[in-house]
């Protein structure tokens, strides 16, 4: 049917326009976020995060783009009287909704592989790039910054001198980083660990008048002047040390990074990996429930595009001469007030243990059925 092809072309055109606009805004925000966490890393390193941030957000802004495109398309059709001409030519009102349904199916077919395979890969790459940004920041600290964070290490300072050294420094090293240090001219006494026992967990706080930092041989090397340190050790008494001369502390970067999360969460795994996880008898039941929830959530997100497309068509048909601004407003209101709250509510019900994984994940899809049925009641009366 000629009208079907015309509507599909207009939906596709508006979908591309809205997607391009939203992508630009997300990309701009991603670039700002990436540069804010760079902490002095070379500019190209954090900026590589921007396209990954956009890719990770695609499945979540596609519902907005699709709904807005369909609302605008059917609103223009009604405003130009094309629906009246089609009905006068003998077309059934239900027939005019078919292009919106096709658009929803096509978008769902595009979204599903993104959420099941591409999105987790984006997440993994973002983790790797974030680690690179942090290491680069250690090697080239931003002169305008006043703090630096990496793994279990937090470094803060009041200012920098002309040689680039940190002034009035506070260093906090949490458990997970392995450090070795020595006072200039004196060997460091190693703690005694009995065979079969684990090394005690330490938390180190260091204040110093002046400090320098460099990366060498996989270690972060600090040179402190006017050091005052305090340590708390699990299962033993803490200690204090003060040295007005030079104090060197070496921190293993690899072990320091272990303070960060190392195990991939189910949300960061592909659907094929989640299926393997569910078949593993050694996995904990809670982790398997998380995997089931993520799998159902991905399917529900794709399936929800179908009722969203039809609801958008019916809303645009009713609005007629509302205009582009009204179409965008209606789309945003429906998503902000109904769809996304249902998404968050379902996740809350699952985390609290009130609902099973499948029901909590499919809540946004089920919620969209109510406005769909309400709007469909008036379609037959248009004939």
C-alpha positions as CSV (number, residue, x, y, z in Angstrom):
1,X,0.0,0.0,0.0
2,X,1.3,3.4,-0.9
3,X,0.3,4.9,2.4
4,X,2.2,2.2,4.3
5,X,5.4,2.9,2.4
6,X,5.0,6.7,2.9
7,X,4.5,6.3,6.6
8,X,7.4,3.9,7.0
9,X,9.7,6.4,5.2
10,X,8.6,9.2,7.4
11,X,9.0,7.1,10.6
12,X,12.5,6.1,9.5
13,X,13.5,9.7,8.7
14,X,12.3,11.0,12.0
15,X,13.8,8.1,13.8
16,X,17.2,8.9,12.3
17,X,16.8,12.7,13.1
18,X,15.8,12.1,16.7
19,X,18.5,9.4,17.2
20,X,21.1,11.8,15.8
21,X,20.1,14.6,18.1
22,X,20.0,12.3,21.2
23,X,23.3,10.7,20.2
24,X,24.9,14.2,19.9
25,X,23.7,15.1,23.4
26,X,24.8,11.8,24.9
27,X,28.2,12.0,23.1
28,X,28.7,15.6,24.4
29,X,27.9,14.5,28.0
30,X,30.1,11.5,27.6
31,X,33.0,13.6,26.4
32,X,32.5,15.9,29.4
33,X,32.4,13.0,31.8
34,X,35.4,11.3,30.2
35,X,37.5,14.5,30.5
36,X,36.4,15.0,34.1
37,X,37.6,11.6,35.2
38,X,40.9,11.9,33.2
39,X,42.8,13.4,36.1
40,X,45.5,14.7,33.7
41,X,45.6,11.7,31.3
42,X,46.4,12.5,27.7
43,X,43.2,13.9,26.0
44,X,42.9,11.0,23.5
45,X,42.6,8.4,26.2
46,X,39.5,9.7,28.0
47,X,37.9,10.8,24.7
48,X,37.9,7.2,23.5
49,X,35.4,6.6,26.3
50,X,32.8,8.9,24.6
51,X,31.7,6.6,21.8
52,X,31.6,3.7,24.2
53,X,29.3,5.7,26.5
54,X,27.1,6.5,23.5
55,X,27.0,2.8,22.5
56,X,26.1,1.7,26.0
57,X,23.2,4.2,26.0
58,X,21.7,3.2,22.6
59,X,19.2,0.5,23.8
60,X,17.9,3.0,26.4
61,X,17.3,6.0,24.2
62,X,15.9,4.0,21.3
63,X,12.5,3.8,23.0
64,X,12.4,7.7,23.2
65,X,13.6,8.0,19.6
66,X,11.0,5.5,18.3
67,X,8.1,6.9,20.3
68,X,8.9,10.4,19.2
69,X,9.3,9.5,15.6
70,X,6.0,7.6,15.4
71,X,4.1,10.3,17.3
72,X,5.4,13.0,14.9
73,X,4.7,10.9,11.8
74,X,1.1,10.0,12.7
75,X,0.4,13.6,14.0
76,X,1.4,15.0,10.7
77,X,-0.7,12.4,8.8
78,X,-3.8,13.3,10.8
79,X,-3.1,17.1,10.5
80,X,-2.9,16.8,6.7
81,X,-6.0,14.7,6.5
82,X,-4.3,11.6,5.0
83,X,-6.1,9.4,7.5
84,X,-9.5,10.7,6.3
85,X,-8.5,10.1,2.7
86,X,-7.4,6.6,3.5
87,X,-10.6,5.7,5.4
88,X,-12.7,7.2,2.6
89,X,-10.8,5.0,0.1
90,X,-11.9,1.9,2.1
91,X,-8.9,1.3,4.4
92,X,-9.7,-0.1,7.8
93,X,-8.5,2.0,10.8
94,X,-6.5,-1.0,12.0
95,X,-4.7,-1.0,8.7
96,X,-3.2,2.4,9.3
97,X,-1.4,1.1,12.5
98,X,0.5,-1.5,10.6
99,X,3.5,0.8,9.6
100,X,4.0,1.6,13.3
101,X,3.9,-2.0,14.2
102,X,6.5,-2.8,11.5
103,X,8.7,0.0,12.8
104,X,8.5,-1.4,16.3
105,X,9.4,-4.8,15.1
106,X,12.4,-3.5,13.1
107,X,13.7,-1.5,16.0
108,X,13.3,-4.4,18.4
109,X,15.2,-6.6,16.0
110,X,18.0,-4.0,16.0
111,X,17.9,-3.5,19.8
112,X,18.0,-7.1,20.9
113,X,21.5,-8.0,19.6
114,X,22.8,-4.7,21.0
115,X,21.6,-5.5,24.5
116,X,22.6,-9.2,24.4
117,X,26.0,-9.1,22.8
118,X,27.3,-5.6,21.9
119,X,26.4,-3.7,25.1
120,X,28.2,-6.1,27.5
121,X,31.3,-5.8,25.2
122,X,31.0,-2.0,25.4
123,X,30.9,-2.3,29.2
124,X,34.1,-4.5,29.2
125,X,36.0,-2.1,27.0
126,X,34.9,0.9,29.1
127,X,36.4,-0.9,32.2
128,X,39.7,-1.4,30.3
129,X,39.9,2.2,29.1
130,X,39.0,3.5,32.5
131,X,41.9,1.6,33.9
132,X,44.2,3.0,31.2
133,X,42.9,6.5,32.0
134,X,43.8,6.0,35.7
135,X,47.3,4.7,35.0
136,X,47.9,7.6,32.5
137,X,46.7,10.0,35.2
138,X,49.3,8.6,37.6
139,X,52.0,9.2,35.1
140,X,50.8,12.7,34.1
141,X,48.8,14.3,36.9
142,X,46.6,17.3,36.0
143,X,48.4,20.4,37.4
144,X,45.0,22.0,38.2
145,X,43.7,19.0,40.1
146,X,43.9,18.6,43.9
147,X,43.2,14.9,44.3
148,X,43.8,11.6,42.6
149,X,42.1,8.2,43.1
150,X,43.1,4.8,41.8
151,X,42.0,1.4,43.2
152,X,42.5,1.6,46.9
153,X,44.6,4.7,46.8
154,X,43.4,8.3,47.5
155,X,45.8,11.1,47.2
156,X,45.0,14.7,48.1
157,X,47.2,17.8,48.2
158,X,46.9,21.6,48.8
159,X,49.1,22.8,46.0
160,X,52.1,22.3,43.7
161,X,55.4,24.0,43.8
162,X,57.4,25.2,40.7
163,X,59.1,21.8,40.4
164,X,55.7,20.0,40.3
165,X,56.0,18.4,43.7
166,X,52.8,18.1,45.8
167,X,52.5,20.3,48.9
168,X,50.8,19.4,52.2
169,X,49.9,15.9,51.1
170,X,47.4,13.4,52.5
171,X,47.7,9.8,51.3
172,X,45.1,7.1,52.2
173,X,45.9,3.5,51.2
174,X,43.0,1.1,51.8
175,X,43.2,-2.7,52.0
176,X,44.0,-4.4,48.6
177,X,47.1,-2.5,47.8
178,X,50.4,-4.2,48.5
179,X,53.1,-1.7,49.5
180,X,56.6,-1.8,50.6
181,X,58.4,1.1,52.0
182,X,61.7,2.2,53.6
183,X,63.0,5.2,55.4
184,X,66.1,6.7,53.7
185,X,69.2,5.0,55.1
186,X,67.3,2.4,57.2
187,X,65.8,-1.0,56.2
188,X,62.1,-1.6,56.7
189,X,61.1,-4.3,59.1
190,X,58.7,-6.8,57.5
191,X,55.7,-8.0,59.5
192,X,55.8,-11.6,60.6
193,X,53.2,-13.9,59.0
194,X,53.0,-17.5,60.3
195,X,52.7,-20.3,57.7
196,X,49.1,-20.9,56.7
197,X,48.0,-17.5,57.8
198,X,46.9,-14.6,55.6
199,X,48.7,-11.3,55.6
200,X,47.0,-8.8,57.8
201,X,44.8,-6.2,56.1
202,X,46.3,-2.7,56.4
203,X,45.0,0.8,56.1
204,X,47.7,3.4,55.8
205,X,47.3,7.2,56.3
206,X,50.2,9.4,55.4
207,X,50.6,13.2,55.9
208,X,53.7,14.9,54.5
209,X,54.9,18.4,53.8
210,X,56.1,17.6,50.3
211,X,55.9,14.6,48.0
212,X,56.8,13.5,44.5
213,X,55.3,10.6,42.6
214,X,56.4,8.5,39.6
215,X,55.5,5.2,38.0
216,X,58.5,2.8,37.6
217,X,58.6,-0.9,36.9
218,X,54.9,-1.6,37.6
219,X,55.1,0.3,41.0
220,X,54.0,3.7,42.2
221,X,56.9,5.3,43.9
222,X,56.4,8.1,46.4
223,X,59.1,10.3,47.8
224,X,57.9,12.1,51.0
225,X,59.6,14.9,53.0
226,X,58.3,15.6,56.5
227,X,56.3,12.4,56.7
228,X,53.9,11.6,59.5
229,X,52.2,8.1,59.0
230,X,49.7,6.1,60.9
231,X,48.6,2.5,60.2
232,X,45.8,0.3,61.4
233,X,46.3,-3.4,60.9
234,X,43.5,-6.0,61.3
235,X,44.1,-8.2,64.3
236,X,47.1,-6.3,65.6
237,X,48.0,-2.9,67.0
238,X,48.5,0.0,64.8
239,X,51.8,2.0,64.5
240,X,53.0,5.5,64.1
241,X,56.1,6.9,62.3
242,X,57.5,10.3,61.7
243,X,60.5,11.3,59.6
244,X,61.7,14.8,58.8
245,X,64.0,13.5,56.1
246,X,63.2,11.6,52.9
247,X,60.9,8.5,53.0
248,X,60.3,6.3,50.0
249,X,57.2,4.2,49.6
250,X,56.7,1.7,46.7
251,X,53.1,0.5,45.9
252,X,52.5,-2.4,43.6
253,X,50.0,-1.1,40.9
254,X,48.8,-4.5,40.0
255,X,47.8,-5.4,43.5
256,X,46.5,-2.0,44.2
257,X,44.1,-2.4,41.3
258,X,42.8,-5.5,42.9
259,X,41.0,-3.3,45.3
260,X,38.6,-2.5,42.5
261,X,35.8,-4.9,41.4
262,X,37.3,-7.8,39.4
263,X,34.4,-10.1,38.9
264,X,32.1,-9.2,36.1
265,X,28.5,-8.6,37.1
266,X,25.8,-10.4,35.1
267,X,24.8,-7.1,33.6
268,X,28.3,-6.9,32.0
269,X,28.1,-10.4,30.6
270,X,26.7,-11.4,27.2
271,X,23.6,-13.4,27.0
272,X,25.5,-16.5,25.8
273,X,27.8,-16.1,28.9
274,X,24.8,-15.8,31.1
275,X,23.4,-19.1,29.7
276,X,26.7,-20.8,30.5
277,X,26.5,-19.3,34.0
278,X,23.0,-20.7,34.6
279,X,24.2,-24.2,33.6
280,X,27.1,-24.1,36.1
281,X,26.2,-26.0,39.3
282,X,29.0,-24.3,41.2
283,X,27.5,-20.8,40.8
284,X,25.6,-19.3,43.8
285,X,21.8,-19.2,43.6
286,X,21.8,-15.4,44.0
287,X,24.1,-14.9,41.1
288,X,22.0,-17.2,39.0
289,X,18.9,-15.2,39.9
290,X,20.7,-12.0,38.8
291,X,21.5,-13.7,35.5
292,X,17.9,-14.7,34.9
293,X,16.8,-11.2,35.7
294,X,19.2,-9.6,33.3
295,X,18.2,-12.1,30.5
296,X,14.5,-11.4,31.0
297,X,15.2,-7.6,31.2
298,X,17.0,-7.6,27.9
299,X,14.1,-9.5,26.2
300,X,11.5,-7.3,27.8
301,X,13.3,-4.1,26.7
302,X,13.2,-5.2,23.1
303,X,9.6,-6.5,23.2
304,X,8.4,-3.2,24.8
305,X,9.2,-1.4,21.6
306,X,6.2,-3.0,19.9
307,X,3.5,-1.5,22.3
308,X,5.5,1.7,22.4
309,X,5.3,2.1,18.7
310,X,1.6,1.4,18.5
311,X,0.9,3.7,21.5
312,X,2.9,6.4,19.7
313,X,0.9,6.0,16.5
314,X,-2.4,6.3,18.4
315,X,-1.3,9.3,20.4
316,X,-0.1,11.1,17.2
317,X,-3.3,10.3,15.5
318,X,-5.3,11.8,18.3
319,X,-3.1,14.9,18.6
320,X,-3.5,16.0,14.9
321,X,-2.3,19.6,14.9
322,X,-0.2,19.4,18.1
323,X,3.1,20.1,16.3
324,X,6.6,18.7,16.8
325,X,7.0,20.3,20.3
326,X,3.8,18.7,21.6
327,X,4.9,15.3,20.1
328,X,8.2,15.4,21.8
329,X,6.5,16.5,25.1
330,X,4.0,13.7,25.0
331,X,6.7,11.1,24.2
332,X,8.9,12.4,27.1
333,X,5.9,12.4,29.5
334,X,4.9,8.9,28.7
335,X,8.4,7.6,29.1
336,X,9.3,9.6,32.2
337,X,6.0,9.1,34.0
338,X,5.2,5.5,32.9
339,X,7.9,3.5,31.1
340,X,11.1,4.3,33.0
341,X,9.5,4.4,36.5
342,X,8.2,0.9,35.7
343,X,11.7,-0.2,34.8
344,X,13.1,1.1,38.1
345,X,10.2,-0.2,40.1
346,X,10.6,-3.7,38.7
347,X,14.3,-3.6,39.5
348,X,13.4,-2.5,43.1
349,X,10.9,-5.3,43.5
350,X,13.5,-7.9,42.3
351,X,16.3,-6.6,44.6
352,X,13.9,-6.6,47.6
353,X,13.0,-10.2,46.9
354,X,9.3,-9.3,46.5
355,X,9.0,-10.5,42.8
356,X,10.6,-13.3,40.9
357,X,13.2,-12.2,38.2
358,X,10.9,-12.8,35.2
359,X,8.0,-10.7,36.5
360,X,10.1,-7.8,37.7
361,X,12.0,-7.7,34.4
362,X,8.8,-7.7,32.3
363,X,7.0,-5.0,34.3
364,X,7.7,-2.2,31.8
365,X,6.2,-4.3,29.0
366,X,3.1,-5.1,31.1
367,X,2.7,-1.5,32.1
368,X,2.5,-0.4,28.5
369,X,-0.3,-2.7,27.8
370,X,-2.8,-0.6,29.8
371,X,-2.5,2.6,27.7
372,X,-2.3,0.5,24.5
373,X,-5.7,-1.1,25.3
374,X,-7.2,2.2,26.3
375,X,-6.2,3.9,23.0
376,X,-7.2,0.9,20.9
377,X,-10.8,1.1,22.1
378,X,-11.4,4.2,20.0
379,X,-9.8,2.9,16.8
380,X,-12.8,1.0,15.5
381,X,-15.0,4.0,15.9
382,X,-13.0,6.0,13.4
383,X,-14.4,3.9,10.5
